[in-house]
């Protein structure tokens, strides 16, 4: 964690501590309600500064790496595109592959099936009060 915020995968992309906590709180609320949330809705709710979408995706990748290291289901699976697929963007699957959680193409039935399973695991997992 960098001073004053969380640094994502790209060294120039950072999220402030208040935005990071707000992201964790939003995902906790979504999980409790057993819903998914879109990238756009999160950007709007968190009121992230520009480049908002890049900041959000970097923060979600950082969270995925924290979850993977702690052997927890990936909370970032709760964030999906607005499109009909209701799947995360390709970058989520690429990140999950780098973390050793997923293998295969980022679109199609294998990705949809793995994502559905990961979401179910997120809903059932009891996350501690720390990120």
N, C-alpha and C positions, 0 to 999 in steps of 0.2 A: 504494500500500500504506500503510495506516495504521500508526502506531506500535504494536507489539505484535501485529499481526495483519493480516489481509486484510479489507478492507471490501467487501461485496457491493453489489448494485444498490440495496438499501435502506440508507440511511445508518445505521440502527440495528442492522443485522445484520452481525456480525463473526465471523471465525474466527481462532483463535489460530495463531501460527506453527507450533507443534508439530502441531496438527490439520491445518493446510494441508499441511505436509510429509507427514503420514500419508496424507492424501487423495491426493497425488501418487504416493506409494509404492504405495498400494492400486491405483490406476488403472494404474500401470506393471506391477504383478504380473498384473492381470486381462488387460492387453493382451498380455503375454508368453505367457500361457496361452491366449490367443485365446478368452476367455470374456466374458460380460456379467455385470454385478452389479446387484442391485436397490438401490433407494434405502434400503430398510429394512436390508439387510445392511450397507451402508456406514455408516449411522447407528449400528448396533450395533458394528461393528468399530472405528469411530473414537471411540466413546463420546462423542459430541458432547453438550454441555450444551443444555438447553432454551433457545430453541425449536429443537430439533435439525434437524427437516426443513427449516425455513426457512433455517437456517444452511447446511445442505448445499446447498440449491438456489441460494442466493446465491453460495456458493463455486463451484459448477459453472458458473453464469452468468459469473462473473469469469474462470474458467479458459477458458471458451468465447471470451470476448472477447480474452484473451491469445493463444489459438491462432489466432483469426481475424486479429488484427493481424499475427501472424508468418506468415500464409498457411499454417497447418498444419491438418490435419484436426482436428475437434473431439473431444477426448478425452472430453468429457462425454457423447458418444453411447454410451459403454460402460455408462451407468447407465440402467436400465430399471425399469418398474413390475413388480410381482409378477403382474399379471393375465395372461390368456391371450395378449394381443397382444404381450407382450415388447417393447413400445415405450417410449420415454421419455414422461414426462408432457407434457401440452399446453404447459407453460411452456418446455420445451426447444425445441419447434418455434417458439414465439413468439420466443425468444431467437435462434435460428438465422435467423429471418426478419429481425429487427432487424439482425443482423450481415451480411445480404445473402447468406446461404448457402442458404436454403430459401425457396420461395414455394408457397403452397397451403394447403389445410386441414390442421390438425394431426392429423387422423385419416383413415383410409382407405388405399387402395392407394398413392397418391402419397407419403404420409408414410412408409409402411412401406418402399417401394422406395428413397426417398432415404436413410432411416435405414440400411438394409442396405448401401448403397453407402458411406455415411460410416463405418460400422463397418469395412468392408473396408479403406478408406483408412487408418483409425487403425491397424489391425493391420499394415499394410505400411509405415507411415511410421517413419522413424528419428528419434525425438525427441531433442533435445539434453538434456544433464543439467540444464538450467535450466527453470523453469516456463514 
